[in-house]
Every structure is written in structure tokens, then in C-alpha cells.
């Protein structure tokens, strides 16, 4: 079920500005970050005669649009919480509207930490389709994974890359198990919240709008491979194109397991057939099983000495 609310209404500017300012914790004294995030400053918004609201959501300012429509930073007037309000605009044809509504209905059944928690906001008085999800950004707006890598100088350390890929692959694994696919995932498809958690933005909507519902083995393989391409790019700063330089030659002291993982994951013919396979082969997963299957050299020496001592003690006793 969607969130049922009344039609769009116009409310008095001063109370609305106060609500928005208090709820969204704006820092108007900060001057950086706004241009890059596609966000208007709140002091610009305050010159408007009215602030629009959709049901309980007070629209505070526009965010960078998604490929499918406008996005707004909004405040829930009752819970005083921050939300992203999606406006799937009036230019949708009848078929596209049906597909967007179908996708929203599907997403209401999805519960995963790294997939959108988006719900429809029903507005009988508008030709637009509205949907809301918890706000994932900061006062600077939304942060994509691509922008995060840029802010870090074009590269990320191995442990952060692996954590990011684990977030994405686990979301992909969950979605594929339910017959949902997104297609190749790029850095702009990923939103990073204030705690470093990644969400795949509007997962599956692009394919649904195009009328593509099937999720076959080839598409699954391509989607998993795209995550590996993201990981290689974030780790090395280079696109994962042939001829490809081994990551170990570009990143100092990189565990060789990474090269083995990329070699398999980026192979278009014989790469991982599922996200679950890719997760099981990640460097941290491999290291976790190594102590059980391959004892360290020091431990082997200790065991041999212990055995020799036992044999020697037994011989003396006789």
C-alpha cells in the first residue's frame, strides 16, 4: 500500500520555512558543496512566496534530478524527519505510468539495507506520481559513489572498496533471488549516506520503464561484472578495459587475492554466475577460510616440534 495523503496544497511561507529549517538542520553559513550537488541554497528558497507540500511532506529545496524525474529534499511535518520526495513528472505516457506504478508496488515488498526504501505517496489531485524514501545525504545534498571517489583523490583503499562491493553485491544477490534486475551498475547509480552505507538508487526502475521484466542468467552475470568494474575503478583509478593492468601493479602491497578475484570477475565469458559466488570469493572471505585449510608455516613448525617432543619423552620413559 502507498502512503495516502491529500492533494498538493499551498501553505503559509513563514511556518513552512521554520519547519524546514528546524527539521533539515540547514547550515546556511556553509558555502561549499552546493554547486557540485545540484542543490539550491535554502536562503534562495526563502525568497519564494510559498512553500509547496505533498501530504505531510514539506518540499524544502530541489535536489539533483534522477534520470526519471525531479527530486526534492522534504521534511515530514509530523515526525520531523528528512525525506527524498521523487516527482515522476507529467511527461510520462500511459505505458510508462503503468510501469512506474508497477515498480513502486514491487519495491513495497523489498526490505534490504542497500536497496531503496521507497513508497508511493498517493496524490489524487495531480497527474504526477510521487514517492518518498528516507533522505540519504547531508546538508550538502546527495553523495554518489562516483563523487565520493573523486573526493578521495580518485582512489579508495582496498578495505573500503571491498566494503562498498559487499554492500552492492549483497543487494544484488537479494534482488536477483526475487527475480529483479537492474542492469549494469555505474558510480552514479549508487548513493552513499553519512555512515558510508551504499544504496543502489532506484534499483530496477530503468528496466521496468522500458518494459523489461525478465531477469535471465546473462543479465545476472553482466550486473555482477559491472560491480567488479566499479571495484577495479575505485581501487586503481582506471577503467576496467582491456588490455587491463593488474591491480597489484598499481596499488602497493595489495594482496594477490585481489588480482585473482578481478581476473575471474571481469571475464565476460566465464566470470561469476551470481552475486553469491562473487561474495564468497572476495579477499576477506578467502582469508577467513585460509587458517582452516592451510596452516601457517610457524604453526606447522610448532606442531612438528610438539610431536617430536612427545615421541622423545615416550622413548625416555621406556
C-alpha positions as CSV (number, residue, x, y, z in Angstrom):
1,X,0.0,0.0,0.0
2,X,1.1,3.5,-0.7
3,X,1.1,6.5,1.7
4,X,-2.3,8.0,1.3
5,X,-2.5,11.8,1.6
6,X,-4.4,14.7,0.3
7,X,-3.8,16.8,-2.7
8,X,-0.9,19.2,-3.1
9,X,-1.6,22.3,-1.1
10,X,-0.1,25.7,-0.6
11,X,0.8,26.7,2.9
12,X,2.0,29.9,4.5
13,X,5.6,30.6,3.9
14,X,6.9,31.5,7.3
15,X,5.7,28.5,9.3
16,X,6.9,26.2,6.5
17,X,10.3,27.7,6.4
18,X,10.6,27.3,10.1
19,X,9.6,23.7,9.9
20,X,12.0,23.0,7.1
21,X,14.9,24.9,8.8
22,X,14.4,23.0,12.1
23,X,13.8,19.6,10.6
24,X,16.5,19.6,8.0
25,X,19.2,21.3,10.1
26,X,20.4,23.6,7.4
27,X,23.7,25.4,7.8
28,X,23.4,28.4,5.6
29,X,26.7,29.7,6.7
30,X,28.4,26.9,4.8
31,X,29.2,27.9,1.3
32,X,30.9,24.8,-0.2
33,X,29.4,21.7,-1.8
34,X,26.2,23.2,-3.1
35,X,27.2,23.6,-6.7
36,X,28.5,20.1,-7.1
37,X,25.4,18.5,-5.5
38,X,22.9,20.3,-7.8
39,X,21.2,21.8,-4.7
40,X,19.8,25.3,-4.2
41,X,20.7,27.1,-1.0
42,X,17.9,27.4,1.5
43,X,18.3,31.2,1.6
44,X,17.4,31.2,-2.1
45,X,14.4,29.1,-1.4
46,X,13.3,31.6,1.3
47,X,12.6,34.2,-1.3
48,X,9.8,32.1,-2.8
49,X,6.2,33.3,-1.9
50,X,5.1,29.9,-0.9
51,X,6.5,26.5,0.0
52,X,4.7,23.5,-1.5
53,X,3.7,20.4,0.4
54,X,2.6,17.0,-0.8
55,X,0.6,15.4,2.0
56,X,2.7,15.6,5.2
57,X,5.9,16.3,3.2
58,X,7.1,19.9,3.1
59,X,9.2,20.5,0.0
60,X,12.3,22.4,1.2
61,X,14.5,22.5,-1.9
62,X,15.3,20.7,-5.1
63,X,18.0,18.0,-5.2
64,X,19.9,16.8,-8.3
65,X,17.3,15.2,-10.6
66,X,17.3,11.4,-11.1
67,X,17.1,10.1,-14.7
68,X,13.4,9.6,-14.1
69,X,12.3,12.9,-12.8
70,X,12.7,15.7,-10.2
71,X,13.8,15.0,-6.6
72,X,13.2,17.2,-3.6
73,X,14.6,17.4,-0.1
74,X,11.5,17.3,2.1
75,X,10.6,17.3,5.8
76,X,7.8,15.2,7.2
77,X,5.8,17.7,9.2
78,X,4.6,15.2,11.8
79,X,7.7,13.2,12.5
80,X,10.3,15.9,11.8
81,X,12.3,13.5,9.7
82,X,14.2,14.1,6.4
83,X,13.0,12.5,3.2
84,X,13.7,12.4,-0.6
85,X,10.5,13.1,-2.5
86,X,10.5,11.8,-6.1
87,X,8.4,13.5,-8.7
88,X,7.9,11.2,-11.7
89,X,6.8,14.1,-13.9
90,X,3.8,14.7,-16.1
91,X,5.6,13.8,-19.3
92,X,5.2,10.0,-18.7
93,X,3.0,8.3,-21.3
94,X,0.3,5.9,-20.2
95,X,2.5,2.8,-20.5
96,X,5.4,4.5,-18.6
97,X,3.0,5.4,-15.8
98,X,1.8,1.9,-15.5
99,X,5.4,0.7,-15.4
100,X,6.4,3.2,-12.7
101,X,3.4,2.3,-10.6
102,X,4.2,-1.4,-11.1
103,X,7.8,-0.8,-9.9
104,X,6.7,1.1,-6.8
105,X,4.3,-1.8,-6.0
106,X,7.2,-4.2,-6.3
107,X,9.5,-2.1,-4.1
108,X,7.0,-2.1,-1.3
109,X,7.9,-5.8,-0.8
110,X,11.6,-5.2,-0.7
111,X,13.4,-4.9,2.6
112,X,17.1,-4.7,2.3
113,X,19.7,-2.3,3.8
114,X,21.2,-1.4,0.5
115,X,18.1,-1.1,-1.7
116,X,15.7,1.8,-1.8
117,X,13.1,2.0,0.9
118,X,10.7,3.9,-1.4
119,X,7.0,4.1,-1.0
120,X,4.3,5.8,-3.2
121,X,2.7,9.0,-1.9
122,X,-0.8,9.0,-3.4
123,X,-1.9,12.4,-4.6
124,X,-5.4,12.3,-6.2
125,X,-5.1,16.0,-7.4
126,X,-2.0,15.6,-9.5
127,X,-1.1,14.0,-12.8
128,X,2.4,13.3,-11.4
129,X,3.5,10.2,-9.5
130,X,5.1,11.0,-6.1
131,X,7.2,8.6,-4.0
132,X,9.1,9.1,-0.8
133,X,12.2,7.5,0.7
134,X,14.4,8.4,3.8
135,X,16.9,11.1,3.0
136,X,20.4,9.5,2.5
137,X,22.5,12.7,2.2
138,X,23.7,15.6,4.3
139,X,23.3,19.3,4.3
140,X,25.4,19.3,1.1
141,X,22.8,17.1,-0.7
142,X,23.1,13.6,-2.1
143,X,26.5,12.0,-2.5
144,X,27.1,9.5,-5.3
145,X,29.7,6.8,-5.1
146,X,31.5,8.5,-8.1
147,X,31.6,11.8,-6.2
148,X,33.0,10.1,-3.1
149,X,35.8,8.5,-5.1
150,X,36.6,11.9,-6.6
151,X,36.7,13.5,-3.1
152,X,39.2,10.8,-2.0
153,X,41.6,11.7,-4.8
154,X,40.4,9.3,-7.4
155,X,41.1,6.1,-5.4
156,X,39.9,4.3,-2.3
157,X,41.9,1.9,0.0
158,X,41.3,-1.8,-0.5
159,X,39.2,-2.3,2.7
160,X,36.8,0.5,1.7
161,X,36.5,-0.8,-1.9
162,X,35.7,-4.3,-0.6
163,X,33.1,-2.9,1.9
164,X,31.4,-1.0,-0.9
165,X,31.4,-4.0,-3.2
166,X,30.0,-6.2,-0.4
167,X,27.1,-3.7,0.1
168,X,26.3,-3.7,-3.6
169,X,26.7,-7.4,-4.2
170,X,24.6,-8.3,-1.2
171,X,21.8,-6.0,-2.5
172,X,22.1,-7.5,-6.0
173,X,22.0,-11.1,-4.5
174,X,18.8,-10.2,-2.6
175,X,17.2,-8.7,-5.7
176,X,18.2,-11.5,-8.1
177,X,16.7,-14.1,-5.7
178,X,13.4,-12.3,-6.1
179,X,13.5,-12.0,-9.9
180,X,14.6,-8.3,-10.0
181,X,17.5,-7.0,-12.1
182,X,18.9,-3.5,-12.6
183,X,21.3,-4.0,-15.4
184,X,24.9,-2.7,-15.4
185,X,25.5,-0.5,-12.3
186,X,27.6,2.7,-12.6
187,X,29.0,5.1,-10.0
188,X,26.1,7.5,-10.4
189,X,23.6,4.7,-9.6
190,X,25.0,4.5,-6.0
191,X,24.1,6.8,-3.1
192,X,26.3,7.0,0.0
193,X,24.9,8.1,3.3
194,X,26.6,9.8,6.2
195,X,27.7,6.5,7.7
196,X,29.3,5.2,4.5
197,X,26.4,2.8,3.7
198,X,25.6,2.4,0.0
199,X,22.2,2.2,-1.6
200,X,21.5,1.3,-5.3
201,X,19.4,4.3,-6.4
202,X,16.0,3.4,-7.9
203,X,17.1,-0.2,-8.4
204,X,15.4,-1.8,-11.4
205,X,13.3,1.2,-12.4
206,X,15.1,1.9,-15.6
207,X,14.4,-1.6,-17.0
208,X,10.8,-1.6,-15.7
209,X,10.1,1.7,-17.5
210,X,11.5,0.1,-20.7
211,X,9.1,-2.8,-20.2
212,X,12.0,-5.2,-19.5
213,X,10.9,-7.5,-16.7
214,X,12.8,-10.8,-17.3
215,X,16.0,-11.5,-15.3
216,X,18.0,-14.1,-17.1
217,X,21.4,-15.7,-16.4
218,X,23.3,-13.4,-18.9
219,X,21.8,-10.3,-17.3
220,X,22.7,-11.5,-13.8
221,X,26.3,-12.2,-14.9
222,X,26.6,-8.8,-16.6
223,X,25.3,-7.0,-13.5
224,X,27.8,-8.8,-11.2
225,X,30.6,-8.0,-13.6
226,X,29.6,-4.3,-13.6
227,X,30.1,-4.3,-9.8
228,X,33.6,-5.7,-10.3
229,X,34.3,-3.0,-12.8
230,X,33.3,-0.4,-10.2
231,X,35.6,-2.0,-7.7
232,X,38.6,-2.0,-10.0
233,X,38.0,1.6,-10.9
234,X,37.6,2.7,-7.3
235,X,40.7,0.8,-6.3
236,X,43.1,1.7,-9.2
237,X,41.6,4.9,-10.6
238,X,41.5,3.3,-14.1
239,X,38.6,1.9,-16.1
240,X,38.5,-1.9,-16.3
241,X,39.2,-2.0,-20.0
242,X,41.4,-4.4,-22.0
243,X,44.3,-4.5,-22.0
244,X,43.9,-4.2,-18.2
245,X,46.8,-3.6,-15.8
246,X,46.8,-6.0,-12.8
247,X,45.6,-4.1,-9.7
248,X,48.7,-5.4,-7.8
249,X,50.9,-3.3,-10.1
250,X,49.0,-0.2,-9.4
251,X,48.3,-0.5,-5.7
252,X,51.3,-1.0,-3.3
253,X,51.3,-4.1,-1.1
254,X,47.9,-5.3,-2.5
255,X,47.0,-8.8,-1.6
256,X,47.4,-11.1,-4.6
257,X,43.9,-12.4,-3.9
258,X,42.6,-9.2,-5.4
259,X,44.2,-9.9,-8.8
260,X,42.8,-13.4,-8.8
261,X,39.3,-12.0,-7.9
262,X,39.3,-9.4,-10.7
263,X,40.7,-11.8,-13.2
264,X,37.7,-14.0,-12.8
265,X,35.1,-11.4,-12.0
266,X,35.9,-9.3,-15.1
267,X,35.9,-12.2,-17.5
268,X,32.9,-11.6,-19.7
269,X,32.7,-15.3,-20.7
270,X,33.5,-17.2,-17.5
271,X,33.0,-14.7,-14.7
272,X,30.9,-15.2,-11.6
273,X,27.5,-16.5,-12.4
274,X,25.9,-15.0,-9.3
275,X,26.5,-12.3,-6.7
276,X,26.7,-15.0,-4.1
277,X,29.7,-16.6,-5.9
278,X,31.4,-13.2,-6.1
279,X,30.9,-12.5,-2.4
280,X,32.3,-15.9,-1.5
281,X,35.5,-15.2,-3.4
282,X,36.1,-11.7,-2.1
283,X,39.6,-11.3,-0.5
284,X,38.2,-11.1,3.1
285,X,36.2,-14.3,2.5
286,X,39.2,-16.1,1.2
287,X,41.4,-15.0,4.2
288,X,38.7,-16.2,6.6
289,X,38.9,-19.8,5.4
290,X,42.6,-20.0,4.9
291,X,43.5,-20.8,8.5
292,X,41.2,-23.8,8.4
293,X,42.6,-25.2,5.1
294,X,46.2,-24.1,5.1
295,X,48.0,-23.7,8.4
296,X,50.7,-21.0,8.6
297,X,54.4,-22.0,8.5
298,X,55.0,-21.1,12.1
299,X,52.1,-23.2,13.3
300,X,53.3,-26.2,11.2
301,X,56.8,-25.9,12.8
302,X,55.3,-25.8,16.3
303,X,53.2,-28.8,15.7
304,X,56.2,-30.8,14.4
305,X,58.3,-29.8,17.4
306,X,55.4,-30.8,19.7
307,X,55.2,-34.2,18.0
308,X,58.9,-34.8,18.2
309,X,58.9,-33.9,21.9
310,X,56.1,-36.3,22.6
311,X,58.0,-39.1,20.8
312,X,61.2,-38.3,22.6
313,X,59.6,-38.2,26.0
314,X,57.9,-41.6,25.4
315,X,61.3,-43.1,24.4
316,X,63.0,-41.8,27.6
317,X,60.1,-43.2,29.7
318,X,60.6,-46.7,28.2
